[in-house]
Amino acid sequence: MRSQWDASSSGVRSFNNVGCGKNRNGSNDWRNFATTLCGLGFVVFTLLSSGGCGNKNVSAAAAPPPNVQIVEVSQRDVPVYHEYLATLDGFVNAQIQPQVSGYLIKQNYLEGALVGKNQVLFKIDPRPFQAIVDQAQAQLAQAQAQLGKTELDVQRDTPLAKEKAIAQSQLDNDIQANLAAKATVQADKAALEQAELNLEFTNVRSLVDGVAGIAAGQVGNLVGPQIVLTTVSQMEPIKAYFTVSEQEYLAFVKRNPTVASREARERQLELELILSDGSTYPRKGKFFAADRQVDIQTGVIRLAGLFPNPDNVLRPGQFGRVRFVSYIRPGALLVPQKSVVELQGSYQVAAVGNDNKVSLRTVKVGERIGAMWIIDEGLKPGERVVVEGVQKVRDSMQVKPTLLTIPGQGN
């Protein structure tokens, strides 16, 4: 029986009736079929083996070391800058309140303008107070007249009493009446002085030189001693209030353990004021005072600096940042901030040895100085750390480093 397909060129034949017992060539057909399967298996094995070897060759080829950029750990004396949020306030903020009650009849200043000490800002209706002054003057005149009469009585009765022409008790009464009249005159003088003061208090004056605020009281209002009519702020110099933590304060005390050393250091401080628009105020300030206590709720202590303000550019209520050199850190180790990786509260750098192998180091960081970071522990001067490509490296990895020079390291 003839096969349905013949592959004589490859030495392989196929039969469609392999299992037919009536085929006289059955045993030969089984042998040919087994031979065919073996040949096909060999071909498949050869192909699979070739593919597998190729993959092994690809994986066996080692990847080249990654390119990274490194810098050397520098060591030098560094000025440590501290910067704090600040609020400006007048050197003196005088709340202008009347000392007597009455109706406002006049405002004598331009709101927001400079005013001088003792300048009249408001006028209260003086007529009731003038009437009290006139009354006090009349009472004083009456008391003075009574004093004159008692003096005449004493002068007249003194010689008469010596000659026993009148009783001594009458002279005694004259003398006591004279003393009482003198006391009445003194009381009436004081009443007149108080009345004149109240009349003067109808002129509400500025207590300091400065800039007067917008009036809170208007003409026609009934005002009294509890009413704030306006505020005058002395702004030359102007104060800048800022707060530091208790830990920073204690660190300052450790660096300056005596009162004399602290006062000397405070006199040396030169403050810079960075305004809310990012510009730096051109005039330098100085340290003024520290509050007497640490705030028990926030744990900070309030400090104040003074800045010259001759043109009244700075105003109370402005926000800014006070910046100054707190101290000089000798022999500080510096690395770029971007070479330091923070991981779960710890800090690491990738150090590169002379064999160009990476060693991951846990370091203790200090203050930030511009784009640099002070390293307190974990590195030595001259060691090299990865600054670009930190994400690509692993511990003990071989790298291809390129040394960079960072200009302007520090503040």
Buried (B, 14 or more C-beta within 10 A) or exposed (E): EEBEEEEEEEEBBBBEEEEEEEBEEBEEBEEBBEEBEEEEEEEEEEEEEEEEEEEEEEEEEEEEBBEBBBBBBBBEEBBBBBEBEBBBBBBBBBEBBBEBBBBBBEBEBEEEEBBEEEBBBBBBBBEBBBEBBEEBBEBBEEBBEBBEEBBEBBEEBEEEBEEEEBEEEBBEBBBEBBEBBBEBBEEBBEBBEEBBEBBBBBBBBBBBBBBBBEBBBEEEBEBEEEBEBBBBBBBBBBBBBBBBBEEBBEBBEEEBEEEEEBEEBBEEBEBBBBBEEEEEBEBBBBBBEBEEEBEEEEEBBBBBBBBBBEEEBBBBEBEBBBBBBBBEBEEBBBBBBEBBBEEEEEBBBBBBEEEBBBBBBEBEBBBEBBBBBBBEEBBEEEBBBBBBBBEBBEEEBBBEBEEEEBEEBBE
